[in-house]
């Protein structure tokens, strides 16, 4: 062979060697893309959840574990949350861009895995699902999202709570207006807007601030408050409820009972029920206290979801109930309510499962 031939072959070898890393990267990217395809047909459906500490995120991981024995690798969107949750599912949106959550470290509110496709189904509080379906509440200015469908309603109790620091001597919220106290109000937990409760006692934010008080939910407010108003569930580290665990441990609180007529109004307006805060739920609750309660964590999807998949989810949530008890939240499964979400329709695939099990007629 001539020297020229060797040079040409050397150039070929050299060029191949130089381009080899790029070739490998391209091949790996292609393989990742092919292997990372998401969606129900690929058995890698995308679930709209929230942070791992959050109720909707905890439910996402329950569903992920429940579906695994049935051949599904559920992919979790950890930031498909807040009021946008039913919008994201209804419109089959892509997961939103990552934003750090100031209340939760990144390890518990992780970035989504790359390559997630459109969201197929998700978890949301039953009141959010109902409001989105009807076009009421936070969705009052939007068209009703009538394509939403229930798959399973999992029990998830929450209570309206009102408490005052014992040192204030406040035993009834009417005292605030009567004595014109400059009261500092902590807007705490789920349903943290205290406006409706205060209005019943003839109070507004303007009244509170005019008297030298304030309403807020900053780190400073969590230390320097007189009254806390909001919602919470069983003692947990979930961000929505953690504030009640923290303040009840740090301060001596008097938990207050709201008037019956106010409770009736809150229940009617919020689609909730009259119930009781159980004694011992938080430090300082030494007797059952009448209040407004809600329950219901909806696992839901759209009307275009294949019936066989909705059936599989309903079946998995029932047969893998043991996963519920090992979360940091008080989830439970009730055969009498798992198929009911007010007027939100049950997906036909899920309905077939519940009828087979005779949970519903």
C-alpha positions as CSV (number, residue, x, y, z in Angstrom):
1,X,0.0,0.0,0.0
2,X,1.2,3.5,-0.8
3,X,1.9,6.1,1.8
4,X,-0.9,8.2,0.3
5,X,-3.4,5.4,1.1
6,X,-2.2,5.2,4.7
7,X,-2.6,8.9,5.1
8,X,-6.1,8.9,3.7
9,X,-7.0,6.0,6.1
10,X,-5.4,7.8,9.0
11,X,-7.4,10.8,8.2
12,X,-10.6,8.7,8.2
13,X,-9.7,7.1,11.5
14,X,-8.8,10.5,13.0
15,X,-12.0,12.0,11.9
16,X,-14.0,9.1,13.2
17,X,-12.2,9.3,16.5
18,X,-12.9,13.0,16.8
19,X,-16.6,12.6,15.9
20,X,-17.1,9.5,18.1
21,X,-18.1,11.3,21.3
22,X,-20.7,13.4,19.4
23,X,-22.1,10.3,17.8
24,X,-22.4,8.6,21.2
25,X,-24.2,11.6,22.7
26,X,-26.6,11.7,19.7
27,X,-27.3,8.0,20.0
28,X,-27.9,8.3,23.8
29,X,-30.2,11.2,23.2
30,X,-32.2,9.3,20.7
31,X,-32.4,6.3,23.0
32,X,-33.5,8.5,25.9
33,X,-36.1,10.2,23.8
34,X,-37.5,6.9,22.6
35,X,-37.4,5.3,26.0
36,X,-38.7,8.4,27.7
37,X,-41.9,8.7,25.8
38,X,-44.8,9.4,28.1
39,X,-48.5,8.9,27.9
40,X,-51.1,6.2,28.6
41,X,-50.4,4.2,25.5
42,X,-46.7,3.9,26.5
43,X,-47.8,2.9,30.0
44,X,-45.9,5.9,31.3
45,X,-48.8,8.3,32.1
46,X,-48.0,11.8,33.5
47,X,-49.7,12.6,36.8
48,X,-50.3,16.2,37.9
49,X,-49.2,16.4,41.6
50,X,-47.4,18.7,43.9
51,X,-44.4,18.6,46.3
52,X,-43.7,15.4,48.2
53,X,-44.8,17.0,51.4
54,X,-48.0,18.4,49.9
55,X,-51.3,16.4,49.9
56,X,-51.5,16.2,46.1
57,X,-47.9,15.2,45.8
58,X,-48.3,12.5,48.5
59,X,-51.3,11.2,46.6
60,X,-49.2,11.2,43.3
61,X,-46.7,8.9,44.9
62,X,-49.5,6.6,46.2
63,X,-50.9,6.4,42.7
64,X,-47.4,5.8,41.3
65,X,-46.9,2.9,43.7
66,X,-50.4,1.5,43.2
67,X,-50.1,1.4,39.4
68,X,-46.6,-0.3,39.3
69,X,-47.9,-3.9,39.8
70,X,-50.2,-3.4,36.8
71,X,-47.3,-2.5,34.4
72,X,-47.6,1.3,34.6
73,X,-44.7,3.6,35.3
74,X,-46.5,6.8,36.4
75,X,-44.4,9.9,35.8
76,X,-45.0,12.7,38.4
77,X,-45.2,16.4,37.7
78,X,-44.3,17.8,41.1
79,X,-45.4,21.4,40.3
80,X,-48.8,20.9,38.6
81,X,-50.4,22.3,41.7
82,X,-52.4,25.2,43.2
83,X,-55.5,26.5,41.4
84,X,-53.9,25.6,38.0
85,X,-54.1,21.9,38.8
86,X,-57.5,21.1,37.2
87,X,-56.7,23.5,34.3
88,X,-53.6,21.6,33.6
89,X,-55.4,18.2,33.5
90,X,-58.5,19.6,31.7
91,X,-56.4,21.1,28.9
92,X,-53.8,18.4,28.7
93,X,-51.1,21.0,29.3
94,X,-47.4,20.3,29.5
95,X,-45.9,20.6,33.0
96,X,-45.1,24.2,33.9
97,X,-41.5,25.5,34.2
98,X,-39.8,24.8,37.5
99,X,-40.0,27.4,40.2
100,X,-38.4,27.1,43.7
101,X,-40.9,26.8,46.5
102,X,-39.8,29.0,49.4
103,X,-41.7,26.8,51.9
104,X,-40.2,23.5,50.8
105,X,-36.6,22.4,50.1
106,X,-35.8,21.2,46.6
107,X,-35.3,17.6,47.7
108,X,-39.0,17.6,48.7
109,X,-40.2,19.8,45.8
110,X,-38.0,18.3,43.1
111,X,-37.6,19.4,39.5
112,X,-39.6,17.3,37.1
113,X,-37.9,14.6,35.1
114,X,-36.9,15.8,31.6
115,X,-39.1,14.9,28.7
116,X,-42.4,14.8,30.4
117,X,-45.3,15.0,27.9
118,X,-48.8,16.3,28.5
119,X,-50.4,15.7,31.8
120,X,-52.9,12.8,31.7
121,X,-54.5,12.8,35.1
122,X,-53.9,14.1,38.6
123,X,-54.9,14.7,42.2
124,X,-56.7,17.7,43.6
125,X,-59.0,18.6,46.6
126,X,-62.5,17.6,45.8
127,X,-63.7,21.3,46.1
128,X,-61.2,22.4,43.5
129,X,-62.4,19.7,41.1
130,X,-66.1,20.6,41.7
131,X,-65.4,24.4,41.2
132,X,-63.4,23.8,38.0
133,X,-66.2,21.5,36.7
134,X,-68.9,24.1,37.4
135,X,-66.9,27.2,36.7
136,X,-67.3,28.6,40.2
137,X,-65.0,29.8,43.0
138,X,-61.5,30.4,41.6
139,X,-62.8,29.5,38.1
140,X,-65.8,31.8,38.1
141,X,-64.5,33.8,35.1
142,X,-63.7,30.7,33.1
143,X,-65.8,28.3,31.0
144,X,-66.8,25.2,33.1
145,X,-64.4,22.4,32.5
146,X,-67.0,19.8,31.9
147,X,-64.5,17.3,30.4
148,X,-63.1,16.5,33.9
149,X,-64.0,13.0,35.3
150,X,-63.6,11.5,38.7
151,X,-61.7,8.2,39.1
152,X,-61.4,7.8,42.9
153,X,-62.3,10.0,45.8
154,X,-59.9,9.3,48.7
155,X,-60.7,10.6,52.2
156,X,-58.5,13.4,53.4
157,X,-60.0,15.3,56.4
158,X,-59.5,19.0,57.1
159,X,-61.0,21.4,59.6
160,X,-61.6,25.1,59.9
161,X,-59.6,26.3,62.9
162,X,-59.6,29.5,64.9
163,X,-57.3,30.1,67.9
164,X,-56.0,32.9,70.0
165,X,-52.9,33.1,72.1
166,X,-53.9,32.4,75.7
167,X,-52.0,35.5,76.9
168,X,-54.4,37.8,74.9
169,X,-57.5,36.7,76.9
170,X,-59.5,36.5,73.7
171,X,-62.3,33.9,74.0
172,X,-64.6,35.2,71.3
173,X,-63.8,37.1,68.1
174,X,-66.5,39.6,68.9
175,X,-64.2,41.0,71.6
176,X,-61.9,42.4,68.9
177,X,-64.5,44.9,67.6
178,X,-66.0,45.6,71.0
179,X,-62.6,46.6,72.5
180,X,-61.0,48.0,69.4
181,X,-57.9,46.0,70.0
182,X,-55.0,46.4,67.6
183,X,-55.1,42.6,66.9
184,X,-52.5,40.8,64.7
185,X,-54.2,38.0,62.7
186,X,-52.3,35.1,61.2
187,X,-54.0,33.8,58.1
188,X,-53.0,30.1,58.5
189,X,-53.2,27.0,56.4
190,X,-55.8,25.7,53.9
191,X,-58.6,28.1,53.3
192,X,-56.4,30.7,54.9
193,X,-58.5,33.7,53.7
194,X,-59.9,34.9,57.0
195,X,-62.1,37.6,55.4
196,X,-65.3,35.6,55.6
197,X,-64.9,34.7,59.3
198,X,-64.0,38.3,60.3
199,X,-66.9,39.7,58.3
200,X,-69.3,37.8,60.5
201,X,-68.1,39.8,63.4
202,X,-68.3,43.1,61.6
203,X,-64.6,43.3,60.9
204,X,-62.6,43.9,57.7
205,X,-58.9,44.2,56.9
206,X,-59.4,47.9,56.8
207,X,-60.9,47.9,60.4
208,X,-58.1,45.7,61.7
209,X,-55.4,47.9,60.1
210,X,-57.1,51.2,61.2
211,X,-56.9,49.9,64.8
212,X,-53.2,49.3,64.4
213,X,-53.4,45.6,63.7
214,X,-52.6,43.5,60.6
215,X,-53.5,40.3,58.7
216,X,-50.7,38.3,57.1
217,X,-48.9,35.0,56.7
218,X,-45.2,35.9,56.7
219,X,-42.5,34.4,59.0
220,X,-42.9,37.4,61.2
221,X,-46.7,36.9,61.4
222,X,-46.1,33.3,62.5
223,X,-44.2,34.6,65.5
224,X,-46.0,37.8,66.3
225,X,-49.8,37.1,66.1
226,X,-52.7,37.3,68.5
227,X,-55.3,35.2,66.5
228,X,-54.9,32.5,63.9
229,X,-57.6,31.7,61.4
230,X,-57.5,29.0,58.7
231,X,-57.7,25.4,57.9
232,X,-55.7,22.3,58.9
233,X,-55.7,18.6,59.1
234,X,-54.1,16.0,61.3
235,X,-50.7,16.8,62.7
236,X,-48.3,16.6,59.8
237,X,-45.4,18.3,58.1
238,X,-47.5,19.1,55.0
239,X,-46.9,22.8,54.2
240,X,-50.6,23.6,54.2
241,X,-51.1,22.2,57.7
242,X,-47.6,22.5,59.2
243,X,-48.2,26.0,60.5
244,X,-50.8,24.7,63.0
245,X,-48.4,22.0,64.2
246,X,-45.7,24.7,64.7
247,X,-47.7,27.4,66.4
248,X,-49.6,25.0,68.7
249,X,-46.3,23.6,69.9
250,X,-44.6,27.0,70.4
251,X,-47.5,28.9,72.0
252,X,-50.3,28.3,74.4
253,X,-53.4,28.6,72.3
254,X,-57.1,28.9,73.1
255,X,-59.1,27.2,70.3
256,X,-62.3,29.1,69.7
257,X,-65.7,27.9,68.8
258,X,-67.5,29.7,66.0
259,X,-71.3,30.5,66.2
260,X,-73.7,28.0,64.7
261,X,-75.0,30.4,62.1
262,X,-71.5,31.2,60.8
263,X,-70.7,27.6,60.5
264,X,-73.9,27.0,58.6
265,X,-73.0,29.8,56.2
266,X,-69.4,28.5,55.7
267,X,-70.7,25.0,55.1
268,X,-73.2,26.2,52.5
269,X,-70.9,28.5,50.7
270,X,-68.0,26.1,50.6
271,X,-69.8,22.9,49.9
272,X,-68.6,21.6,53.2
273,X,-70.1,19.9,56.3
274,X,-70.6,20.6,59.9
275,X,-68.4,18.4,62.1
276,X,-66.0,18.5,65.0
277,X,-62.4,19.1,65.6
278,X,-61.3,16.0,67.6
279,X,-59.8,16.5,71.0
280,X,-56.0,16.1,70.8
281,X,-55.7,17.0,67.1
282,X,-53.3,19.8,68.2
283,X,-51.9,20.8,71.5
284,X,-54.5,22.9,73.2
285,X,-57.6,21.2,71.8
286,X,-58.9,19.5,74.9
287,X,-62.5,19.0,73.9
288,X,-64.3,18.3,70.6
289,X,-65.0,21.7,68.9
290,X,-67.9,22.1,66.4
291,X,-66.5,23.5,63.1
292,X,-66.7,23.2,59.3
293,X,-65.0,20.1,57.9
294,X,-64.2,18.8,54.5
295,X,-62.8,15.7,53.1
296,X,-61.9,14.3,49.7
297,X,-58.8,14.0,47.5
298,X,-59.9,13.4,43.9
299,X,-57.8,11.3,41.6
300,X,-59.3,12.4,38.3
301,X,-58.7,12.7,34.6
302,X,-60.6,13.7,31.4
303,X,-63.5,12.3,29.4
304,X,-61.1,11.2,26.6
305,X,-59.2,8.9,29.0
306,X,-59.4,5.2,27.7
307,X,-62.0,3.3,29.8
308,X,-59.5,0.5,30.3
309,X,-57.0,2.9,32.0
310,X,-59.6,4.5,34.2
311,X,-60.7,1.0,35.2
312,X,-57.1,0.1,36.0
313,X,-56.6,3.2,38.2
314,X,-59.8,2.5,40.1
315,X,-58.8,-1.2,40.6
316,X,-55.2,-0.3,41.6
317,X,-56.4,2.3,44.2
318,X,-58.7,-0.3,45.7
319,X,-56.4,-3.3,45.7
320,X,-53.4,-1.3,46.9
321,X,-55.1,0.5,49.8
322,X,-52.3,-0.4,52.1
323,X,-50.2,2.4,50.5
324,X,-52.5,5.0,51.9
325,X,-51.7,4.2,55.5
326,X,-48.0,4.8,55.1
327,X,-48.1,8.4,54.1
328,X,-47.6,11.4,56.4
329,X,-51.3,12.3,55.8
330,X,-54.5,10.8,57.1
331,X,-55.6,9.2,53.8
332,X,-58.3,6.5,53.9
333,X,-60.5,4.5,51.4
334,X,-64.3,4.4,51.8
335,X,-66.2,2.2,49.5
336,X,-69.3,4.2,50.0
337,X,-67.8,7.5,48.8
338,X,-64.9,6.6,46.5
339,X,-67.1,6.9,43.5
340,X,-68.8,10.2,44.4
341,X,-67.6,13.7,43.8
342,X,-70.8,15.8,44.0
343,X,-72.0,16.5,40.4
344,X,-68.6,15.8,38.8
345,X,-69.3,12.7,36.6
346,X,-67.5,9.4,37.3
347,X,-65.4,8.1,34.4
348,X,-67.3,5.2,32.8
349,X,-64.2,3.0,33.2
350,X,-64.0,3.6,36.9
351,X,-67.8,3.2,37.2
352,X,-67.5,-0.3,35.6
353,X,-65.0,-1.3,38.3
354,X,-67.1,0.0,41.2
355,X,-70.2,-1.7,39.9
356,X,-68.4,-4.9,39.5
357,X,-67.3,-4.6,43.2
358,X,-70.8,-3.6,44.1
359,X,-69.6,-0.4,45.7
360,X,-72.2,1.4,43.7
361,X,-75.4,0.3,42.0
